[in-house]
Amino acid sequence: MKQSIAIVEDDAQQRRYYAEALRAQNYDVREYEDRQQAIAAFDSELPELAILDIALKSEVGGGYEICRYLKQRDASLPIVFLTSRGDELDRIYGLQLGAWDYQTKPVSLEYLIVRIESFFQIKQFASDAGNAGSNKVHNKKIGDLNINQKSMQCFWKAEEVNLTPTEFSLLVALAETDEAVSVDALIKATRQGVVEDNTINTHILHIRKKFKKIDAGFKCIKTRYGFGYQWLCE
Amino acid sequence: MKLGTRLLVFSSVFLVMLPWFGYHFVKKIESSLLQGQEEAQSMAASAIATVLNGYTGLFDTDEHALYVYPFKQSIHVDGYDEDWRQLKEQFTWYGENAFSLLLANDSQYLYIYLKVIDKDIVYRNPRYRSLDASDHIRLEYIDKNNQRQRLVLLTAAQGSVSVYRVKENWRDWKSGKHVNAVYGVWRETASGYDVEIRLPENWLEPNRRLSLSVVDVFGENERNIERIVSTHNLDNNILNPLLFQSSEITSVLKNLSESDSRICVIDKYRRVRAVTGGQTLRASLCHAIDKVSTTLVDKVLLGEAQVKRIEDDGETIIVAARPVFDGEEVIGAVLVSKNSRQILALQRDTLNDVMFVTLGIFSLVFISLLFFSSWLAFRINRLKKQTASLIDDSGRFINHVELPDSDCSDEIGELSRSFSSLLGKLNSYTCFLETVPRMLRHEILNPVNTISMSLQNIRKKEDSADIVIASKAIRQLQVIVSSLTEAASIDEALMQDELEKTDIAALISEYVSNSQLKHADAKLHYYGVESGVYVLANDIRIVQLLDKLKDNALDFALPETEISFQLDVSQRQQLTISIKNEGETIPQAQLDGLFQGMVSHRSVKAATPHLGIGLYVAFQIAQFHHGQLKIANRGDKQGVVVRLILPTIDN
């Protein structure tokens, strides 16, 4: 059965491009041009993944509203924001709402397809993991850190740290090596298009905060000023 | 001048006018009171005059009468006229300047003072038995038995005189004994001699007739009587009546007088016949009435009623005068004198009251004005502070507090409301400006996204160099838009950040060595301590700032030249980070505008677009850290130096 993807985008031209590209990948793509239309459709049936623009027609935060609605219905639903709003605050807000990804326009269709593919995989693994217990093959243990790349789960001192996929990939990139990882390398790891250094800083801040929630003394992600970050537990 | 001060000065000027008005008012009252008093005195004088009109007998005296001035103080009989000084003008001359005479009495004695002009005084000589053989004074009076008594006063030298009772021939004494009851002193003067005499007044009762004669004797050897000048007419030999102040009139007046006004009755020869009341008045007025106001008395004696104010030694005396008639003839006058001391006292009291009340009102108004103006100033200041706190240096709203007094109906309330509306307008305009980059981004990025995706689709079908170029251009466009929004939202983003204690030396040192790794073709060098300099900062923002400055330096540095980062810590809790590069300098005039955003003054050599936004963002971050960012050309003109000055904290 085809996997269903909902696209909510008020610009018909852009929506058509997304839809065409995704249909070409054999997804079941459903297009909506505003919040009302989308919610009406979601009321009867939820998609398996949603791509949302934030500003929808006259509603400046329409996309956020849909995201909140969907997360209420299904907390594990992958949501990708595709937006022209690249402010840190917007980005933080979107990710805080539980979006898996936050991509700014212009979008690379190729990259979008890869991301969506991987999100479906993650979702699949996560549900598999949930059904069949932890999959030990993909487990990796570095000190107190325990990551499962398949289920995209991360544990610190045996407690799960709830990371977004982007944060997860950054953490993996850092934890994989003893060396410092440059910002450029981290940008590549998140597989985002054009990213300011500061976007990575924002993500790292979030990761640190989430770890600190569990362990107030967490200090393993070091800043390498002018270069990048390093996973180093002393 | 401050608002409060101005208010105080203006109100003080008007307040000072209050006592001035009060003073004028009191003056008016005074003059009307004086006028009232004049009228009252005139009426009193008229009433007295009318009463006295019936008593014509009281003024019945002949012109030869000798007037006896009443004396309050005692007289010391010594031949000197000290005691008589206040009556000096009242001496009456007799016999073509032969002698002048003045009589006075107190309750016991009659006093007589004679000033005799005599070039050649002939004193008594014991060789001559006769009593008229030297210059002497003859005194005649009628005793209580209606007998005419004759006394001779003479002396052998200056000093006490000898008094003898003599026979009618004035030559032989009756008993040869001194009359001790009469005491007199003889004193030589430049023009002759003075004699002061005292005799018991009861000798004269009840006839009150007395006469004095001065006998001038010529020649030390001859001793002939040369001249006799007498106060009475020697032809009819009737003694002068003594004119005391009339006790009858006085008793009439006593019933009419008030204690504070002096009533004075004079006869047509201007002699005071009765005085009553007015103990508080200066005593001389009635005695010296001729002198004080001759014209007044003249006119009254001509039958005209008079009122006059006399300024005397600082006080005003009002004299009302009315003639006393006997039929058509004026026989005397009544003078009612009263000083205005009472009125003046009243005036002084009123003035004092006015002063006190004014002072009271003044201080009350002053205090309330002070309070009011301070209150106003406080409100204005509060409004100023609140208004200032609402917006930051760049005019953005940072608070949404309601301004004080905005519900007041006064001017400050109005000011507050108009500030509110003004700030509201400013806010909406600022909001509009702030949303412009976002709107622009939204509006630009959507078509850019469409183009980008179109290009991707085309590229899938056929790849050409043109498409690659177009894709590159799209990326550049994206960078421009994202740096625009970064600049626009930097303030907002900074406000979310937290500051913590950061070792800036370690940070820079690490930053420079890491950056060197990143930019292998550049020469970055750090000069300064490796650690131990602390600031309150957000390290990621500091790195962002350093990135901007480093990128700027890299863009404009000449190839193969060094970019130096230098950390200097000054004593005054301050550190300076100088970033120097070699290369093109910036015209002096443009240096100041460099941090305002969207301004770039140097020709671009980098591939990335250069809007000068980097410096603007760096400037905002520096400000957020309470620091300063300064850009200048190097002293050696070989390039540019950017200085970041930050406050340090103690370790």
Interface residues (C-beta under 8 A of the other chain):
Chain A: D11 Q13 Q14 Y17 Y18 E20 A21 A55 S84 R85 G86 D87 E88 L89 T104 K105 P106 V107 S108 L109 E110 A180 S182 V194 E196 D197 N198 N201 L205 T223 R224 Y225 G226 F227 G228
Chain B: R438 R441 H442 I444 L445 N446 V448 N449 T450 I451 S452 M453 S454 Q456 N457 I474 R475 Q478 V479 V481 S482 T485 E486 S489 E492 A493 Q496 L507 I508 E510 Y511 V512 S513 N514 S515 L517 K518 D539 I540 V543 Q544 L546 D547 K550
